[in-house]
Amino acid sequence: MSNTLPRGHLVESVATGRGDHSAVNAQLRRNFLLLGALVLVCGGLFALGLRSGGAGAPLSLAQSLPRVRSALEAPDRVQQSEALGPLLLELRAEHFEAVAEVYEAAFDAGLGDGLALELLVERFARLDPLRVWDRIAGWPPERRPIAYAALLRSWVRSDPRAASEALGEIHDLDARSDGFTALIEGWAEGGSLDSIWRYLSTLGGIERERGTQVVLRARIARVGAEATLREVEALPEKFPSTGFQDKLLRTAVGLVARSQPDVATAAVEAHREEPLGQSLMRRVAVNWVTQDGDAAMEWVRTQPETKARRRVMREAYRRWLIRDRPAAMDWLSAQEQPRDLESILDLYATALARSDPRAALAWVEGIEDPSARQDARYDVAEVWLHEDPEAAGAWLRDTGLDKALGQRQRRRGARTRAVGLAESVED
């Protein structure tokens, strides 16, 4: 890539809002380390002035390079940051190639990665990001993700358009994924929220959701959950595009539900009469249940009896079974009057069938809807056949369900094959 990035369609979309255009925790840890490094840098600069015998008299490049090399050999990150921070701050943009050569020589020895590499890239990205961009392209593939992330996190603070354009030029999937998260983090730290929302609104669903979560987590940490929800609710209805505010609010409520369910459930109440209300109820339930299944399921039970509530209860309970099967099963088995839980009895029975299929069948009989009850019998039987084919086969023959189950399995297989054929034709 040349030293002049193309100013294409993406740049225009970021600037104006037009266009069609699991890693967060790791990035937050890196940010914490970088913050610590900056604190150490301040102390290091003072110490450097004392050592040099003057009021912070700068070292020459020739004096700095051996010290950089020695710092890269330090046994831990704290020592590296203490040594590298003051040295890198004294260097100018034109020194980057010389320092990069020291790092590149250290790569061969397995050094110069992690925080040390982030400090290098963050420092020079503030001075000449294009110079750093060009150099990273020649680094080993395993070094590029962390380097691109550090570059974009810094670059976006001064030039969001150029940084987002550069992201589009990264073709390695890991580097692009880390770079995207870092770009949004850096933007959220010092950029305009309106510009971030405009940019994210141009992206596809998965990438938009990832970026939205990064920004919203940053806002929640900075101003709190309630203030963040108010910010989202205050956005103009069609800003930056129709439906974006609703998507944003759903994501925000889901995030808040994991740590402050009382705030999230209050949002559901506030929007209950709107079309958005049902999807907010779902976001609260499926996120809250991963943190406190009992409380989440009891909250869902308090919601007005509707088809939407039954769907939400079913999805939340399925997620709880995946997350913590024993707890989910203990909760339902302890319910004395599970009439309002009929929509999830088949899920419970199918899970119970792995250990006690006959008890599972007894639960199935509590399902009032005949069609749903029969489907649940088949689900239990299929699990039972896998666990104990002889006993399950005997029960199926005794009840006369063996042929019907076989037909059901054949129909399901035919549908699966048809879907696969359709997808292959489309490809």
N, C-alpha and C positions, 0 to 999 in steps of 0.2 A: 504494500500500500504506500502511496506517495505521501509527502508531507502536507498535501492539501486534500482534506477529506471532501468527498462529493456533497454538495448541499442540495439534496434531492427532495423527493416527495415527503419523506419522513420529517425532515426539518420543517417543511411548510406545515405539516399536520401538527407538529408540536407547538409551533408558534401560533397557529390560528384555530386549532381544534378541528381542522378538516382532515380527511384521509380515511383510509380503510385498514389502514395498517393492522430438599428438604433439608435445607441449607441455611434457613434464617437463623436458627440458634447458633450455628457455627459462626456466622457473620457477626452476630452480637457479641460472641466471645472475643472475636478478633477486635471489634471496636473497643471493648473493655481493655484489652491488652494495649491497643494503640493509645488510649487515653492515659493509661498508666505510663506508657513510654513517654508521652509528652510531659507528664509531671517530672519524670526522671530527667528529661532533657533539660528542663529549667535548672535543676540542681547541677546537672553536668556542665552546663555553660558557665555557671558560677565557679565550679571547681576548675574548669579549663582555664579561666582567667587567672586564678591563683597559680596554677601550674606553669603558665606561660610567662609569669612574672609581670604582666601588664594588666590593664583594665580590659580583659577580654581580647587581647591581641590575637588576630586570626592566624591560623596555621596556613602554610602554603599547601598547594595540591601535593607537592612532592612529600611533604611531611604527613599529610593526611592519609595518603594511600596505604602506607604500611600499617597505620593504626586501624584502618578499615579492615584490612586483611586479618589483623590480630583479633579484632572484635568478632569477626565471623567464626573464629575458632573458639570463642568463649563457650563454656559448657552448658549454659542455660540462657533462657530468653531475657531474664532480668539483666544479667551481665551484658548481653548483647545490646539491649536498649540503652543501658547506661553509657556504654562506649560509643555506639553508633549515633545516637541522637544528637549530641553536640557536634560531632564531626560532620554529619550530613547537613545540619543547619548552616554551617559556615561555607558550604560549597555553592558555586554558582551554576547556572544552567549549562554553560559550556564545559563544565567538569564532568557531566553525566557519563559520557562515553568512557572516560578513564576509570571512573568508579565502577561502571557496569562491567568493564573488563576484569576487575578484581573479583566481582561477584561471579562472573562466568567461569573464572579459573577455580573458584571455590565449589561451583556446581559439580565438577568432576570428582571432588572429594566428599560429596554428599552434604555440603554446607550451603549457606546462603538462602535457605528456604524459610517459610513461616513468617514470623514477625520481622526478622531481619530483612526479608524481601519486601514486605509491606512498607517498612520504614523508608527504604530506598525509593520505591515507586511513589509513595505518597509525597515524599519531599520534592522530587523532581517533577511530578505531575503538576504541582503548583507553579513551577517555573516554565516548563515547556512540555506540555502533555503530548504533543505530536512527536517530539524527539523520543520520548519514552515509548510511545505506541510503536514506532518503527523498530525500536530495539527489541521489544518483547517478542515480536514476530519471529525472531531468530533464536529464541530460547528453547530449551527442551520442552516437549509437550506437557510434562508433569509439572513444570514451573509456571506455565501460562495461566491456568485458571486463577491462582491467587494473585498473580501480577496484574492481569486484566481487571480483576475485581478491585484491587487497590487503586489502580489508575482511574477507573470509571467512578469510584466513590468520591475521589478528589476532584476529578475533572468536571463532574456534573454540577458542582457547587459554583463554578465560575462560568461554565458554558454548557447548559443542558442540551442545547440543540446539537452541538458538535459531539458531545459525549454519547447521546442517544443514536446519532448517526454512526459513530464508531462501533457501538454495540452491534448494529446490523451487519458490520463487516467481520464479526467473529464467527467462524464456521464450526469450530470444535464445540460439541454439544455441552460438555462439562464446563468449559470456559465461558460459554455464552450464558449458561444457567447461573453460574456464580456471578458473572458480570452483571446480569440483569438485576439480581437481588441487590448487589452492591450499588448499582446506579440508583435504584429507587431509594435505598437507605440514605445515600448521600444527598439526594434531591430532597428527601423528607426532612433532613436535618437543617437545611438552610434555604430551600427553594419556596416558591409560591405554590400553595396548595391548588389554586386554580389551574396552574400550568401542569401540575402532576396529574390532576383529574382529566384534563384535556388529553394528555399523552396516553394515559391508561385506557381512556374510552376508545382509542383507536385500535387497541390490541384485541386478539382473539380471547376466547373465554378463559382458558387455563392460565395463560400468561397474565391476563387482566386480573384474575382472582388472586394470583400470587402477589402481584404488585400491590394490589389494593390491601391485602393483608399486611404487607410490610409497612405501608404508610399508616394504616389504622393502628397497628401495634405501637408505632412510634408516637402517634397522637395520644393514644390511651396512656402511655407511659408519661407523656409530657403534661397533658391537661386533665387526664382522668376520663373514666368511661362515660359519665353523664354528659360532660362537656363535648366529648367527641361525638356522641349521638346527636346532640343539639346542633353541632356544626354540620353534620350530614343532613339532618332534617331541614336546616336553613338554606340549603342549596336551592337555587331556582329549579323548578320542576323539570325543565328540559335542558338543564346545564350538566355537562357539556353536550349531551345528546339525549334523546328521548329514552327513558327507561333506565338511564345510568344511575340516577339517584336511588331508585328502588334496589338495584343490584348492590350498591354501596351500603345501603342500610341493612340489607339482609346479611352481608358479610360482617358488618360492624356488630350487629346483634349476636351473631354466632360466636364471634370472638369474645364478646363481653360475657356471654352465657357461661363460659368456662371458668371464669374467676369471680364474676359478680352477677349471679343469676337473678338477684332481686332487681337489678337495673335492667337486665334484659327482659324479664317478664313484665316490667312496667312499660317497656316499649311495645310489647305485644298488646297490652291493654289499651295503650294510646292509639293503636292503629287497628284495633279489632274490627271495626266496621268498614275498613277499607279492603279492597282486593288484596292488598299486601299483607293483611293480617294473618291469613292462613300460612303463607310462606314464612313469616316471622316466627309463628308458633313452631313450625318444623325446625327452623334453624336453632331455636332455643333448645328444643327437646334433644335433637341428635348431638348437640355439642355438650349440653349439661349432663347427659346420661353417661358420657365418658369420664366425668369427674365424680359424680354422685348419682348413681343409678336410681337408688331408692327415692331420693328427693325429686329427681326429674320425672320419674314415672308417676309419682303421686301428684305432681303438678299437672301433668297431662290429663290425669283422671278428673281433675277439677274443671277442665275446659268444657264448654258446652258440647253436648252430644251431637256430633255431625259426622258425615262421611270423612271430612277432612281430619277431624280428631282421630278417627279410627285409623286412617292412613298414617298419621304422625305417630300414634302409639305403636303401630306395627313396625315402622322404620326405626324408631328409637329402641324398641325392645330387641329387634334383630341386631342393632349395633351393640347393645349392651351384652347380648349373648356372645358376640365375637370378642368383645373387650374383656369381659369377666363372666364366663359362663356359670360358674358355681353361684356367684352372687345373684345373677339374674334369675336363676332357677329357684334359689332359696326364697327370693322375694315373692315370686308368683305362687309357689307352693304354700306360702304362709297366708295367702289371701283367703278369707272365709267365704266371701260372696263374690266370686269373680265374674259375675254376669257382664259387667261393663268391660271385661277383659277378653270377651269372646274373640275379638279380632286377632289376638295373639296366642290363643290356646294351642293352635296347630304348631306354632313355632316352639312353644314349650314342649309339647308332646313329641315333636320330632327330635329335639335335643335329648329328652328323657329316654327315647327309644334306644339310644346307644347303650344304656345301662339297664333299663327295665322296660322292655317293649310292652309287656302286658299292662303295666301301670300307665304307660303312655296311651294305650288304647282306651283305658278307662277315662282319661282326661278328654280324649277325643269325643266321647259320648256327651260331653257337656256343651258341645257346639250345636246350637239350635238349627242353624241353616243346613238342610239336608245335603245340598251340593258341597258346601264347604266341609261338612263332616265326612263325607265320602272321600273327598280329596285328601283330608288329613289322615284317614285310615291308610290310603295308598302311600302317603309320605312316610308314615311310621313303618309300614310293611317293607318299603324299600330299604330303610335303614336297618331293619331287623334282618332282612335277607343278606345284607352285607356282613352283619355281625354273627348271625347264626342261621345259615341257609336252610338247614334241616328243620328246625323248629318253626321258622317263618313259613317255609313251604307247606308244612303240615297245617298250620293255621289258615293259610290261604285256601287250601283245598277244602278244609272243613267248612269254611264260610262261603265257599263258592266264588271267591274273589280272584282266584288265580288267573282265569282267562281275561277278566276285565283289566287286571293290572298289566297283563302282557300286552293287551291292545293299547292301553294308555302309554306304555313305554315305547311301543312301535310308532304311535302317532307323534310322540315327542321327538323321537329320533328322526322321523321324516321331516318335521318342522326344522330341526337343527340342520339337516342336510340341505333343505331348501334355502335356508338363510345363507349357508356357506356357499352354495352355488350362485346365489344372487350376488354376493359380495365378490366372488371370483370373476363374474361377468363384468361387474362395475369396474374392477381393477383393470 
